Amino acid sequence: MSKRNVLAALLGTLLWSVAVQAQDFPNKPIRLVVPYPPGGGTDAVARTIVQKLQVVLGQPVVIENKPGASEVVGTGSVARAPADGYTIGLVTSTYSVNWVLDPKLPYKPAQFVAVAPLVGVPLLALVPREAPSASLAELIAASRKRPGTMNYASLGPTSLQAITSEWFKYKSGADLTAVAYKGAAPAMVALSTGEVDFAFAGLGASRAMLETGKVRPIAVSTPKPIAQMPDLPPIAATVPGFDILTWYGVVAPAGVPQPVLARLNAAFAETMNDPQVQRQISAQGNLPMTMGLKEFTAFLERDGIFWREMIDKAGIRAQ
């Protein structure tokens, strides 16, 4: 047999093996790595989705919480996992931000492939209940009149909340100083007591304070109102061009066979289109998302460019 025929035979065997593997997928439990601790908003989304996803796939989907270093610990473990589709990772917009702010990450973009989006997370612009500003325009005007006296709640200089706030300052000319807190809960407490004047937070993170009336929403980060608060104006109505929708999605180690990726993508789409899942996701303050593999791959590329431009223009640097 010629060398060419041998190579052709080996290639044929490999393709046949991949096809058989994909047809049989999944035949054992799947591990979903969540790079945040149990009990938080990200974990809640994962657990909501997994209930339906494992029914669709016909196998258990086991959540493994691996928090630490702004998703780096959990996401890094996914990069090192076998490329067979049985280990996948939940990531958020922080996945895109990390590439921009930390060139020394222990993994590279080429080590991952896109699987599926999960949810979009609108951010609310919030003020204390007793704040004199009734609107975003009034808040901006007040901060300009009293430079250096008003502040905003940050979860650290490279957090999504801080980057969004700095972009808001850049676009609006608001004069606000960052005050850092160790988590969304203490940041919301600080806002409710008037320790800070302003904060960005998702509906899930701010729900308790909103329901008790301790904080007030004055705008939303998306270009159109959201279903959960249809009367809340978009920031863009006051600050033209402001448009931020953070997100959660799923990635896998590079090298997962395409048929396996297609199976996972279809399973997530079926899950996210389930009416009960959509109701639960909406109640958590999020927007269900579905995209095909190519569409989500392109989305991740655009998202990286989006955050890079925002970070560069606002002059944000890793501390």
Secondary structure by P-SEA (a helix, b strand, c coil): ccaaaaaaaaaaaaaaaaaaaaaacccbbbbbbbccccccaaaaaaaaaaaaaaaaacbbbbbbbbbcccaaaaaaaaaaccccccbbbbbcaaaaaaaaccccccccccccccccccbbbbbbbccccccccccaaaaaaaaaaccccbbbbbcccccaaaaaaaaaaaacccbbbbbbcccaaaaaaaaaaccccccccccccaaaaaaacccccccccccccccccccccccccccccbbbbbbccccccccccaaaaaaaaaaaaaaaacaaaaaaaaaacbbbbbbcaaaaaaaaaaaaaaaaaaaaaaccccc
